[in-house]
Amino acid sequence: MAKMIHSMIRVMEEARSLDFYSKAFGLDIAERLDFDTFTLIYLSNSESEFELELTVNKGREEAYDLGTGYGHLAVSVADLDAEHRRVTDLGLTPGKIVEFNRDGALLARFFFMTDPDGYKIEVLQRHGRYK
């Protein structure tokens, strides 16, 4: 059986992205691999073995076109309200908290954030299938 280990996104500015993902989600560099034309940076934290891989293509000057195919990354947190306050206090401008119900029961509570390159991140309250 396959095990998901990471997801990769392309970013323009290494320092800006590292700052965002560290502040927003407590992700730190697990490994950084520098090559002639690009750098791979694997980010993780103690909550999960899953990693976010940032690819920085050297010399790129124009922003990536995210197109219509990209959806979002998702993370779960123990206290959604506290997390929303924390990232708001950091000036990271999260969206409003949304409650999504199905058949009269809470399915999910979440908000979205956008990273410096325009990638959407869904932040979910740990509940039900969203552990």
C-alpha positions in Angstrom: 0.0 0.0 0.0 1.3 3.5 -0.8 2.1 6.0 1.9 1.8 9.7 1.1 5.1 11.5 2.0 5.0 15.0 0.6 3.4 17.5 -1.7 5.5 20.0 -3.8 4.8 23.6 -4.6 7.0 26.0 -6.6 7.8 29.3 -4.8 9.5 32.5 -5.9 11.3 33.6 -2.8 12.8 31.1 -0.4 13.1 33.4 2.7 9.5 34.7 2.3 8.0 31.2 2.0 10.1 29.8 4.9 8.9 32.7 7.1 5.3 32.2 6.1 5.2 28.4 6.7 7.2 28.7 9.9 4.9 31.3 11.4 1.6 29.9 10.0 2.1 26.2 10.6 5.3 25.7 12.7 7.0 24.0 9.7 10.8 23.9 9.9 13.4 22.8 7.4 13.8 19.0 7.5 16.3 19.0 4.6 17.6 21.5 2.1 19.1 20.3 -1.2 20.8 22.9 -3.3 21.5 22.3 -7.0 22.8 24.4 -9.8 19.5 25.6 -11.2 17.1 24.9 -8.3 16.8 24.2 -4.6 14.5 21.7 -2.8 13.4 22.5 0.7 11.5 19.9 2.7 9.4 21.3 5.6 7.9 19.4 8.5 6.9 19.5 12.1 6.4 17.0 14.9 2.7 16.6 14.2 3.1 14.5 11.1 5.7 12.7 8.9 4.1 14.3 5.8 6.3 17.0 4.4 5.8 20.1 2.2 8.5 20.4 -0.5 9.3 23.9 -1.7 11.0 24.1 -5.1 12.8 27.3 -5.8 13.9 27.6 -9.4 16.9 29.9 -9.5 16.7 32.9 -11.8 13.0 32.9 -12.1 11.5 36.4 -12.1 7.9 36.0 -12.9 5.3 34.5 -10.6 4.0 31.0 -11.4 0.6 30.7 -13.0 -1.4 28.5 -10.6 -4.1 28.0 -13.3 -7.4 26.3 -12.6 -6.0 22.9 -11.6 -4.6 23.7 -8.2 -7.0 23.2 -5.3 -5.4 23.5 -1.8 -3.2 22.0 0.9 -4.9 21.2 4.2 -3.7 21.1 7.8 -5.6 20.2 10.9 -5.4 21.9 14.3 -6.6 21.1 17.8 -8.2 24.6 18.5 -9.3 26.4 15.3 -10.4 29.6 17.1 -7.1 29.9 18.9 -5.2 29.2 15.6 -7.3 31.8 13.8 -6.4 34.4 16.5 -2.8 33.5 16.4 -2.3 33.8 12.7 -4.4 37.0 12.6 -2.1 38.5 15.3 0.9 37.6 13.1 -0.7 39.7 10.3 -1.2 36.6 8.0 -4.8 37.6 7.1 -6.8 34.3 7.4 -10.3 34.1 5.9 -13.3 33.8 8.1 -14.1 30.7 10.0 -16.7 28.6 8.2 -18.9 25.8 9.6 -19.9 23.2 7.1 -22.9 21.0 8.1 -24.3 17.9 6.4 -27.6 16.3 7.4 -27.9 18.6 10.4 -24.5 17.6 11.8 -21.2 19.4 11.8 -19.0 18.0 9.1 -16.1 20.6 9.3 -15.0 23.9 10.8 -12.3 25.6 8.8 -10.7 28.8 7.3 -8.5 29.4 4.4 -5.2 31.2 4.1 -3.1 32.2 1.1 0.7 31.9 1.1 3.0 34.5 -0.5 2.8 32.7 -3.9 -1.0 32.5 -4.0 -1.3 28.9 -2.8 -4.5 28.2 -0.8 -4.2 26.4 2.6 -7.3 25.1 4.4 -7.0 25.0 8.2 -9.4 22.5 9.7 -10.5 21.9 13.3 -9.6 18.3 14.2 -13.0 16.5 14.0 -14.4 13.4 12.4 -12.4 12.4 9.3 -10.1 15.6 9.6 -7.6 14.3 12.2 
